Amino acid sequence: MLQDPVTCPGAHALRIPAQPQRRRRGRLNAVKTSSVLLATVILLIIAGVAGMALGLWRFRVIDTGSMRPTLNPGDVAILMSESVNDLKPGQIVAFHPPGEKNLTVTHRVFTLHRIRDGVVIQTKGDANNTVDRWRARIVGRDVWREVAKAPKLGYLVVWSQHRTVRMALLIVIVALGVGMWLGWIWRREPT
């Protein structure tokens, strides 16, 4: 004969979950995935900005077709500092042409002449038929050399310069952060 649980010492009430466990796992997996995605994006942004602030690298959006097919319009060239002494013909560098302090050109070094206080380079875009009309003098110990590219990422960079787009991106990041926080709260086991 079965005894009443109230009269049985050490007996616990039976708990039956309101929803099947499988459905809850799907929601938790979505929360975990969005959390990992948001954390990855935030870490990439922090690493990019920190590297730029420390002078480890720079990013340059390619806006002309003069370096096709190596660098296409919309690509982002990732530039790292390199000693002028290590500069060789064939490398792609970013520099200011003579008399153009507000213009940055990213072209391949065609010829190179070492002088006492720097280097004089003549450059050429891969898609151009002739060398550039100037000879640029690299002053200082370092030059920014292209080491990698992020294809088509430049369109996102240019697009993000618009005020409404920046506001929308901020709203999305905040919404993802709040969603991640709420997901963390909701998935905690009741005590």
Secondary structure as UniProt FT lines:
FT   TURN            5..7
FT   TURN            9..10
FT   HELIX           21..53
FT   TURN            54..55
FT   STRAND          57..61
FT   TURN            66..70
FT   TURN            73..74
FT   STRAND          76..83
FT   HELIX           84..86
FT   TURN            89..90
FT   STRAND          92..95
FT   TURN            98..99
FT   TURN            101..102
FT   STRAND          105..115
FT   TURN            116..117
FT   STRAND          118..124
FT   TURN            126..127
FT   STRAND          136..139
FT   STRAND          142..150
FT   TURN            151..152
FT   HELIX           153..159
FT   TURN            160..161
FT   HELIX           163..187
//
